């Protein structure tokens, strides 16, 4: 089991969502709406036996839509994609057998830029993704 394999599997699931124009394997630019999945923060806890450990990771999933000139349309796109993204995030809590489980998913909505383009983003975090090694 590896966290990278879990992230790769999750990204492959997210790229199948209707309406997503690009979903690169590694963080980078693309056509909006874009979804990007990557490792965020984590904790490594010493385990038993000596030398073993348990990782608790946060996996971040970024959904970016063009802000364009019309907030109403941007938020419609964001809110249309939201339940589709959530369904993929919770479809398999083992990320296809690559992790043990995760605790929950939190999200926030913010404005920013991606490749100098104004975007409205929904940032999802899978919290305390457990990997035993």
Residue, then its C-alpha position, 0 to 999 in steps of 0.5 A: x500500500x502506498x499513498x502515491x498509488x492511492x492518490x493516482x487511483x483517486x485522480x483517475x476516478x475524478x477525471x471521469x466526472x462529466x464537466x471536468x476538462x482536465x485532470x493532470x496526473x501531477x499538479x500543473x496547468x490545464x483547461x478549466x474546470x480542472x481537478x488536481x489531487x496531491x499529498x498535503x500534510x501528514x504525521x508519521x507515528x512510530x509503530x510497533x515493532x521497532x522500525x514500523x510506522x503509521x502515517x496519517x496524511x491529508x490528501x488535497x483535491x483542488x477543483x478550479x473553475x473559471x471566474x470569468x466575468x460572471x460569478x453566478x455562472x461560476x458558482x453554478x458550475x462549482x455547485x453542479x460539480x460538487x456532488x459529483x466530486x463528493x461521490x467519487x471521494x467517498x466511493x472507496x475509503x481504501x482508495x482501491x486498497x492503497x490505504x487503510x481508511x480516512x477519517x472524513x472529508x472537509x472542504x472550503x471555497x475560495x477565490x484565487x488565480x491559476x496560471x494567472x486566470x481568476x478562479x473560484x476553487x473548492x478545496x477538498x481535504x481527505x483527513x487522516x488517511x491511514x497508511x501502515x508500513 
